[in-house]
Amino acid sequence: MHTRIAAALLTCVSLSACVATSVEEPIRAAPSPATVTVQLLAINDFHGNLESPQGTLSYIDNGEVRQARLGGAAQLAATLAALRKDNSLTVAAGDLIGASPLASSLFLDEPAIRVLSDMGLDVASVGNHEFDRGTDELRRMAGGGCEQFTRREPCAVEPFAGAGFAYLAANVVDEETGETLLPGTDMRQAGGATIGFVGMTLEGTPDIVSAQATAGYSFLDEAETANRLARQLRAEGADAVVLLIHQGGEVDPGFNDSGCPGLDGDIVPIVDALGPDISVVVSGHTHLAYVCDRQTAAGGQVLLTSAGRYGAFVTDIDLVVDPASDAVLATEARNVPVPASGPRDEAIAAYVARYVEAAGPVANRQVGAIVDSGGKGEDCLDDPAEGLVADAYLDAARRAPGEGADFAFVNSGGVRTDLSGAADGVLTYGELAAMSPFGNGVLVLDMTGAQFAALLEAQWCDGESWARPCESVLIPSANVSYDVDLSAPQGQRVTEVLLDGEPLDPARHYRVVSNSFLAGGGDGFAMLAGVPQLANVGYDIDALEAYVADRQLTVPLCGRVQRD
């Protein structure tokens, strides 16, 4: 449980503990007659998860470790409805769409936008995945319509009305006009209090989406933009300002009903730099769940929250606001789990079932057989699914007429599921699409051995006392391996790179295969944007499907990226 109380408020009663099987009524602070208690219900990183994700999640609830299957649109809607009180607003911090399961992604995430609108979402920021299909398609997500901007046909099941909520992009600015891609702020009334919202994505969004997707737009500094717009909202009459930002922190353990244990990460300097006009920061991006107060460099205090991922949690926030003095007197918050076995909104459940059924013939189609070797690698920084995708890239280039390639690699962040679907001996199209959901092109690049070695070195960032992947680990095809010493100085961490068992030649030009996201400088690998592109050999999901269909596969062993 998290509590913040201003000196003017004498007492504040703790929230009751939440449990995995039901939503319990919170005990709220009793406001004075001059104040208004405004409830915010917050989510982030929904990623089109219409159905409850498979598997269970371990999380901290009232000091105890619990484990449950969580999420699902119908369950999320029911949880929101059960928590919702007077003067309530529902908000989100980005990545509501993109990298989605097939029932949503096959239909361009139109059903995800619809269910979020139907469950009462009021205001949301964009995240980096809102840009996966480009800015024109993002505008369509916000405004509706059936104009086609991607390979997939829009409005395949029904007309698309667009978002029934305000989509905000305060720090995404047209380089020619200076105007924001979408509105940057929103103002809402709740019980006599005026709440202002600033919504934005992380400044580094262009580094983690393809260059084409953000062409023509600049992404501004988060704290500077938030402070400027918060002052503007306060001048326009906001009693409180809430920042919805798709950037987040790292905590351990990762899923908490309260507290920010070991808080670190990119959200920390942003929050530290916020001015006194912002009272609450609803964050996302790291897919973790936390709730705590954070002191700012200016001596203020803000409430920082995040609700995990995939609709697994809702952050229930109370703001005690004094409209007469334009002051937030107190905040309370907790993360409430959304049990998959819990109550459902039946109308939304029926709507989800409609899209699951529509996707069924595609999702359930068996593509190929796969068996588990029973082996297991040690000290690996790769996993079998990543290896499978990299091998599929190489196969696609080698089977393309007149092409050919030496090796391939994929970013670990571009492989969204593991190979648990192989347990039944069959991989379906739905399992492959979940593994590789972005629709990236597969490109053949011209790289020297020295360039590739430099690229491998560039994937490691320095933390306070250790090295870590900046955004993704680069996973090669089966004919390449490399060793990593994370304790070595920067620039000397990759100790050996082997191609077919022999050291990579720094001077030789290689035909290297990867995806268009990385080739455009995605995941921060800006050096790849200048590498010559020799050929486009198709799309990632097509390459993966063809690779799986054409052979009897064995689950790859990890060990292509080995920790020294």
Number of C-alpha atoms within 10 A of each C-alpha: 21 22 19 18 15 13 9 8 15 7 13 17 12 15 18 14 19 19 16 20 15 16 20 16 13 16 12 14 19 14 17 12 7 10 21 22 28 23 23 23 25 26 31 35 30 28 23 29 29 32 21 21 17 10 9 12 13 15 20 19 22 16 12 10 12 14 14 18 19 27 29 25 29 27 27 32 26 20 26 23 13 14 17 17 14 10 16 20 21 21 25 33 33 33 27 29 29 25 28 28 25 26 28 25 24 23 19 25 24 26 27 26 24 19 24 24 17 15 20 16 23 20 26 31 32 27 29 25 25 24 24 23 22 19 20 16 22 23 18 20 23 18 16 19 15 17 12 13 15 13 9 13 14 22 18 14 13 10 12 19 17 20 25 20 19 21 27 29 25 27 28 27 19 16 13 9 8 11 15 18 19 22 18 23 27 18 16 13 15 15 13 15 23 21 21 24 27 30 34 34 31 24 18 16 22 23 20 22 25 25 20 16 20 22 13 13 20 19 21 18 15 24 20 15 17 31 20 14 23 26 16 15 23 18 10 12 15 23 23 26 28 23 27 32 32 31 28 28 24 20 19 14 16 19 29 31 29 24 22 26 16 12 16 16 15 13 24 18 13 18 23 18 18 28 22 16 24 26 23 24 24 30 33 30 24 22 20 25 35 32 27 21 20 19 15 18 13 11 11 16 20 23 24 25 32 37 35 27 25 26 30 31 28 29 29 23 24 22 22 25 26 22 19 10 11 15 17 23 21 24 25 25 29 32 32 28 30 30 25 24 16 17 18 18 17 13 13 22 18 12 16 24 15 15 18 17 12 16 18 14 12 16 21 13 13 15 20 20 18 21 15 15 11 8 9 11 15 10 11 17 18 21 21 20 23 30 26 26 32 29 25 26 35 29 21 26 28 17 13 14 8 8 15 18 20 18 25 30 25 25 22 22 14 22 23 18 17 15 19 11 15 19 12 11 13 17 24 20 23 24 24 26 27 21 24 24 23 22 21 21 21 28 28 30 23 18 21 19 18 15 19 18 20 15 16 20 17 20 20 22 14 13 12 6 7 11 18 14 15 15 18 19 23 21 28 28 24 21 16 21 20 21 19 21 15 19 12 13 10 14 13 13 21 23 15 15 21 15 17 12 10 12 14 19 15 14 11 12 16 20 22 23 36 26 27 24 29 28 25 24 21 24 24 20 21 17 16 20 17 10 16 12 18 14 18 19 21 18 18 25 24 21 24 24 19 15 22 22 17 11 11 11 20 16 19 22 21 22 22 25 22 19 18 14
